[in-house]
């Protein structure tokens, strides 16, 4: 059986995080949604997504295909029902398609002649950008059980202070130095070759993924994921960093989502609570306006390849697009379109050739290749976001 993860209409609600990736490649919990499905199914998946993403994320079709909603997270019960699907049938819940089984002909024709099977299985899913941090604690707990089942953790170093050590899992090669780990309220997962420097205070549920670094004296609260190869310091609460992004210095970040290849300048602070204690409204690309989140706590949503200077201040409920460079004093606008350069004093369009040059340099620092396909992807996002730069 061939498995394909597909994007549907909600991907617009998840912009700017889905400008550079399919929905399934959003990190939610310890793993991306794709990694969750691949671990449950023990297969490699491909993606049915937007045309401009298809070069980097091509779809693979076969005689027998199960296509799965990339915004929905698997669990044992759901996987069992998905795998029971026969050609021409779809698994749904509350009018949301979870999965469909299609032969090659129906897949190519994208036939609508399909019978629906309603499920009563509960599962985690993401519908809006704020769901990523709001439900991240639950996703961490699920992934922790998936990744650690029938496995033994590396020992907790004697110079660390651990509360509920039975809820702490340390992968091979990880280094934790003279820090506190409080897993009373949820598990703490430390990935392969991750480093937690001395004096750090960690509270679960928390994931420090492979090759991530927690700088000295960091304070990291529950519901937080530090993605692979990211570096963090200061104070972080209930936030998700996808990977290859840095918030390496002092400053507060709460209830936020940071995509890949971002850099947060020293002493940058993110407001996550309004002085009035009202629920936060957030820019939504699908509606092209600010929408109600029903969240009292909501900080910063930041797209890929975006940077901010030292002492940057972000308002409660701020959305910043792809490849933005933000700097200057005062609170920034709470919606900054992609490929903008500047701050409170004014914003100018950021030359995409320069953006690509910077991205190539960042990849090189991590011994990675920024390919022609990566370059074309950034150019495509620049063209897609032209109208927003007029706002």
C-alpha positions as CSV (number, residue, x, y, z in Angstrom):
1,X,0.0,0.0,0.0
2,X,1.2,3.5,-0.9
3,X,0.6,6.3,1.6
4,X,0.2,9.9,0.7
5,X,-0.4,12.8,3.1
6,X,-2.6,15.5,1.5
7,X,-3.2,19.2,2.2
8,X,-6.7,20.5,2.3
9,X,-8.4,23.9,2.7
10,X,-7.2,24.5,6.2
11,X,-3.6,25.0,5.0
12,X,-4.5,28.6,4.4
13,X,-5.4,29.0,8.1
14,X,-1.9,27.7,8.9
15,X,-0.1,30.3,6.8
16,X,2.6,31.7,7.1
17,X,3.9,28.3,8.5
18,X,2.7,26.4,5.4
19,X,4.2,28.8,2.8
20,X,7.4,26.7,2.8
21,X,6.0,23.2,3.6
22,X,3.0,20.9,3.5
23,X,0.8,20.8,6.5
24,X,2.2,17.4,7.5
25,X,5.7,18.8,7.9
26,X,4.6,21.1,10.8
27,X,6.3,20.1,14.0
28,X,3.7,19.4,16.7
29,X,4.8,17.7,19.8
30,X,8.2,16.1,19.5
31,X,7.8,15.0,15.9
32,X,6.3,16.4,12.7
33,X,2.9,15.1,11.7
34,X,4.6,13.2,8.8
35,X,7.1,11.6,11.2
36,X,4.2,10.4,13.4
37,X,2.4,8.7,10.5
38,X,5.6,7.2,9.2
39,X,6.5,5.7,12.6
40,X,3.0,4.3,13.1
41,X,2.8,2.9,9.6
42,X,6.5,2.0,9.3
43,X,6.6,3.4,5.7
44,X,7.8,6.5,3.9
45,X,5.1,8.8,2.7
46,X,4.8,11.4,-0.1
47,X,2.7,14.5,-0.3
48,X,-0.2,15.9,-2.3
49,X,0.2,19.6,-2.0
50,X,0.3,22.9,-3.8
51,X,2.0,23.0,-7.3
52,X,4.8,25.3,-6.2
53,X,5.7,23.0,-3.4
54,X,5.6,19.8,-5.5
55,X,9.2,20.1,-6.7
56,X,10.5,19.7,-3.2
57,X,7.6,17.5,-2.0
58,X,6.6,15.3,-5.0
59,X,3.7,13.0,-4.8
60,X,4.2,9.2,-5.5
61,X,1.2,7.3,-6.8
62,X,0.7,3.6,-7.0
63,X,-1.9,1.0,-7.9
64,X,-3.3,1.1,-4.3
65,X,-3.2,4.4,-2.3
66,X,-4.3,5.6,1.0
67,X,-4.3,9.4,1.2
68,X,-4.3,10.8,4.7
69,X,-5.2,14.3,5.9
70,X,-1.8,15.9,6.8
71,X,-3.4,18.0,9.6
72,X,-4.5,14.9,11.6
73,X,-2.3,13.0,14.1
74,X,-2.3,9.3,14.2
75,X,-3.0,7.0,17.2
76,X,-3.4,3.2,17.4
77,X,-7.2,3.2,17.0
78,X,-7.2,5.7,14.1
79,X,-4.4,3.8,12.3
80,X,-6.3,0.6,12.6
81,X,-9.4,2.2,11.0
82,X,-7.3,3.8,8.2
83,X,-5.7,0.5,7.3
84,X,-9.1,-1.2,7.1
85,X,-10.2,1.1,4.3
86,X,-11.0,-0.5,0.9
87,X,-10.8,1.2,-2.5
88,X,-13.5,3.7,-3.0
89,X,-14.1,4.4,0.8
90,X,-13.2,7.4,2.9
91,X,-12.9,7.7,6.7
92,X,-14.5,10.9,8.0
93,X,-15.5,12.6,11.2
94,X,-17.7,15.6,11.5
95,X,-17.5,16.1,7.7
96,X,-13.7,16.2,7.8
97,X,-12.0,13.6,5.6
98,X,-9.4,11.7,7.6
99,X,-8.3,9.3,4.9
100,X,-9.4,7.8,1.5
101,X,-8.4,4.6,-0.2
102,X,-8.1,5.1,-4.0
103,X,-6.8,3.0,-6.9
104,X,-4.5,4.7,-9.3
105,X,-7.2,5.6,-11.8
106,X,-9.4,7.3,-9.1
107,X,-6.3,9.0,-7.7
108,X,-5.4,10.6,-11.1
109,X,-9.0,11.6,-11.7
110,X,-9.5,12.7,-8.1
111,X,-12.9,11.1,-8.3
112,X,-15.6,12.2,-5.9
113,X,-17.5,8.9,-6.2
114,X,-16.6,7.6,-2.8
115,X,-18.5,6.1,0.1
116,X,-18.0,7.6,3.5
117,X,-17.4,5.7,6.8
118,X,-17.9,7.8,10.0
119,X,-15.5,7.1,12.9
120,X,-15.9,7.9,16.5
121,X,-12.2,7.7,17.3
122,X,-10.8,10.8,18.9
123,X,-7.5,12.3,17.6
124,X,-5.4,15.4,17.8
125,X,-5.5,17.8,14.8
126,X,-4.4,21.3,14.0
127,X,-6.9,23.7,12.3
128,X,-5.3,27.1,13.0
129,X,-1.8,28.4,13.8
130,X,-2.6,28.8,17.5
131,X,-3.6,25.2,17.8
132,X,0.0,24.3,17.5
133,X,1.0,25.8,20.8
134,X,-2.4,25.4,22.5
135,X,-2.4,21.6,22.0
136,X,1.4,21.1,22.0
137,X,1.5,19.7,25.6
138,X,-0.9,16.9,24.6
139,X,1.1,16.2,21.4
140,X,4.4,15.9,23.4
141,X,2.8,13.4,25.8
142,X,1.6,11.3,22.9
143,X,4.9,11.4,21.0
144,X,6.8,10.6,24.3
145,X,4.9,7.4,24.7
146,X,5.4,6.5,21.0
147,X,9.1,7.1,21.0
148,X,10.0,5.6,24.4
149,X,7.8,2.5,24.5
150,X,9.9,-0.5,25.6
151,X,13.1,1.5,25.6
152,X,15.5,2.5,28.4
153,X,16.6,6.1,28.9
154,X,20.2,7.1,29.3
155,X,20.9,7.8,33.0
156,X,20.2,11.2,34.5
157,X,23.5,12.7,35.5
158,X,24.2,12.8,39.2
159,X,24.9,16.6,39.1
160,X,21.3,17.2,37.9
161,X,18.2,17.6,40.1
162,X,15.3,15.6,38.7
163,X,11.6,15.5,39.9
164,X,9.6,12.5,38.7
165,X,12.7,11.0,36.9
166,X,10.5,8.1,35.6
167,X,9.0,10.7,33.2
168,X,12.3,11.8,31.8
169,X,13.9,10.2,28.7
170,X,17.4,11.0,27.5
171,X,18.6,9.8,24.2
172,X,22.1,8.5,23.4
173,X,24.7,11.3,23.0
174,X,22.7,13.9,24.9
175,X,24.5,16.0,27.5
176,X,22.8,17.6,30.5
177,X,25.0,19.7,32.9
178,X,24.0,20.7,36.4
179,X,20.4,21.5,35.6
180,X,16.9,20.9,37.1
181,X,14.4,18.7,35.3
182,X,10.8,18.8,36.7
183,X,8.6,16.2,35.0
184,X,5.9,16.1,37.6
185,X,3.3,17.7,35.3
186,X,4.5,16.0,32.1
187,X,7.4,14.2,30.4
188,X,10.7,15.6,29.4
189,X,12.3,14.3,26.3
190,X,16.0,15.1,25.5
191,X,16.9,14.1,21.9
192,X,20.1,12.6,20.5
193,X,23.2,14.8,20.8
194,X,21.2,17.6,22.4
195,X,23.0,19.8,25.0
196,X,21.4,21.3,28.1
197,X,24.0,23.7,29.5
198,X,24.5,24.3,33.2
199,X,22.0,26.2,35.3
200,X,19.0,25.5,33.1
201,X,15.6,24.9,34.6
202,X,13.3,22.7,32.5
203,X,9.6,21.8,33.2
204,X,7.6,19.2,31.3
205,X,5.9,18.5,29.1
206,X,8.9,19.5,27.1
207,X,10.9,18.3,24.1
208,X,14.5,19.2,23.4
209,X,14.9,17.5,20.0
210,X,18.0,16.0,18.3
211,X,21.1,18.3,18.2
212,X,19.3,21.2,19.9
213,X,21.1,23.4,22.5
214,X,19.7,24.9,25.7
215,X,22.0,27.8,26.7
216,X,23.2,28.4,30.3
217,X,20.5,29.5,32.8
218,X,17.6,29.1,30.4
219,X,14.1,28.8,31.9
220,X,11.8,26.7,29.8
221,X,8.2,26.0,30.8
222,X,5.8,23.2,29.8
223,X,4.2,22.8,26.5
224,X,7.4,23.8,24.7
225,X,9.2,22.1,21.8
226,X,12.8,23.0,20.9
227,X,13.2,21.6,17.3
228,X,16.3,19.9,15.9
229,X,19.5,22.0,15.6
230,X,17.9,25.0,17.4
231,X,19.5,27.0,20.1
232,X,17.5,28.6,22.9
233,X,18.1,30.8,26.0
234,X,16.3,33.1,28.2
235,X,12.7,32.4,29.1
236,X,10.3,30.3,26.9
237,X,6.8,29.2,27.8
238,X,4.4,26.9,25.8
239,X,6.1,27.6,22.4
240,X,7.1,25.5,19.4
241,X,10.3,26.0,17.4
242,X,10.3,23.9,14.3
243,X,14.0,23.5,13.8
244,X,17.3,25.2,12.7
245,X,16.1,28.4,14.4
246,X,17.7,30.3,17.3
247,X,16.5,32.3,20.3
248,X,19.9,32.0,21.9
249,X,19.8,34.9,24.3
250,X,17.8,36.5,27.1
251,X,14.2,37.7,26.5
252,X,10.8,36.2,26.9
253,X,8.8,34.2,24.4
254,X,5.4,32.7,25.2
255,X,2.6,30.9,23.3
256,X,4.4,31.3,20.0
257,X,5.3,29.3,16.9
258,X,8.6,29.8,15.1
259,X,9.3,28.2,11.8
260,X,12.7,27.1,10.4
261,X,15.8,29.2,9.8
262,X,14.7,32.1,12.0
263,X,16.9,34.1,14.4
264,X,15.5,36.0,17.4
265,X,17.8,38.9,18.5
266,X,19.1,39.3,22.0
267,X,16.6,40.6,24.6
268,X,13.7,40.3,22.2
269,X,10.4,40.0,24.1
270,X,7.1,38.7,22.9
271,X,3.9,39.8,24.7
272,X,1.5,36.9,25.1
273,X,-1.2,38.5,27.2
274,X,-3.2,41.7,26.7
275,X,-3.4,44.3,29.5
276,X,-7.2,43.9,29.3
277,X,-7.0,40.1,29.7
278,X,-9.3,39.9,26.6
279,X,-9.0,37.1,24.1
280,X,-6.5,37.7,21.3
281,X,-7.2,38.3,17.7
282,X,-4.7,37.1,15.1
283,X,-4.1,37.8,11.4
284,X,-5.6,35.0,9.3
285,X,-4.5,34.6,5.6
286,X,-7.7,32.7,4.6
287,X,-10.0,35.6,5.8
288,X,-7.4,38.3,5.1
289,X,-8.3,40.0,8.4
290,X,-7.8,39.5,12.1
291,X,-9.9,36.7,13.6
292,X,-10.9,35.6,17.1
293,X,-8.6,32.9,18.5
294,X,-10.6,32.3,21.7
295,X,-7.1,32.3,23.3
296,X,-6.3,34.6,26.2
297,X,-2.6,33.8,25.7
298,X,-1.2,34.2,22.2
299,X,2.2,35.5,21.3
300,X,4.2,35.4,18.0
301,X,3.7,33.3,14.8
302,X,6.8,33.6,12.6
303,X,7.4,32.3,9.1
304,X,10.6,30.7,7.8
305,X,13.9,32.6,7.2
306,X,12.7,35.6,9.3
307,X,15.0,37.5,11.6
308,X,14.6,40.3,14.2
309,X,17.2,42.6,15.7
310,X,18.2,43.0,19.4
311,X,15.6,44.4,21.8
312,X,12.7,43.8,19.3
313,X,9.3,44.0,21.0
314,X,6.4,42.0,19.5
315,X,2.8,42.8,20.4
316,X,0.3,40.2,21.7
317,X,-0.9,38.2,18.7
318,X,1.7,39.1,16.0
319,X,2.0,37.3,12.7
320,X,5.3,37.8,10.7
321,X,5.7,36.3,7.3
322,X,8.5,34.5,5.4
323,X,12.0,36.1,5.0
324,X,11.3,39.3,7.0
325,X,13.9,41.4,8.7
326,X,12.5,43.3,11.7
327,X,14.4,45.8,13.8
328,X,14.0,49.1,15.6
329,X,12.5,50.4,18.8
330,X,8.8,50.3,19.8
331,X,6.2,47.6,19.4
332,X,6.1,46.2,15.9
333,X,3.0,45.9,13.8
334,X,0.9,42.9,14.6
335,X,0.9,41.7,11.0
336,X,4.1,42.0,8.9
337,X,3.9,40.5,5.3
338,X,6.5,38.3,3.8
339,X,9.7,39.8,2.3
340,X,9.6,43.1,4.3
341,X,12.6,44.9,5.8
342,X,12.3,47.5,8.6
343,X,10.1,48.2,11.7
344,X,8.0,50.8,13.3
345,X,9.6,53.6,11.3
346,X,8.6,51.9,8.1
347,X,8.8,48.8,6.0
348,X,10.4,48.3,2.6
349,X,10.3,45.3,0.3
350,X,13.1,42.9,0.8
351,X,14.9,41.9,-2.4
352,X,14.3,38.2,-3.0
353,X,17.8,37.7,-4.5
354,X,19.3,39.1,-1.2
355,X,16.9,36.8,0.8
356,X,18.1,33.8,-1.2
357,X,21.8,34.8,-0.7
358,X,21.2,35.1,3.1
359,X,19.4,31.7,3.2
360,X,22.3,30.1,1.3
361,X,24.7,31.4,3.8
362,X,22.7,30.1,6.7
363,X,22.6,26.6,5.2
364,X,26.3,26.7,4.6
365,X,26.9,27.5,8.3
366,X,25.1,24.3,9.1
367,X,27.0,22.3,6.4
368,X,23.8,21.9,4.4
369,X,23.2,22.7,0.7
370,X,20.7,25.3,-0.3
371,X,19.6,23.8,-3.6
372,X,18.2,25.4,-6.8
373,X,14.8,23.9,-5.7
374,X,15.1,25.8,-2.4
375,X,15.8,28.9,-4.3
376,X,12.8,28.5,-6.6
377,X,10.6,27.8,-3.6
378,X,11.6,31.1,-1.9
379,X,11.0,32.9,-5.2
380,X,7.6,31.3,-5.5
381,X,6.6,32.5,-2.0
382,X,7.8,36.0,-2.9
383,X,5.5,36.0,-5.9
384,X,2.6,34.5,-3.9
385,X,2.8,37.1,-1.2
386,X,2.9,40.2,-3.4
387,X,-0.6,41.4,-2.6
388,X,0.0,41.2,1.2
389,X,2.9,43.7,0.9
390,X,0.4,46.4,-0.2
391,X,-1.4,46.1,3.2
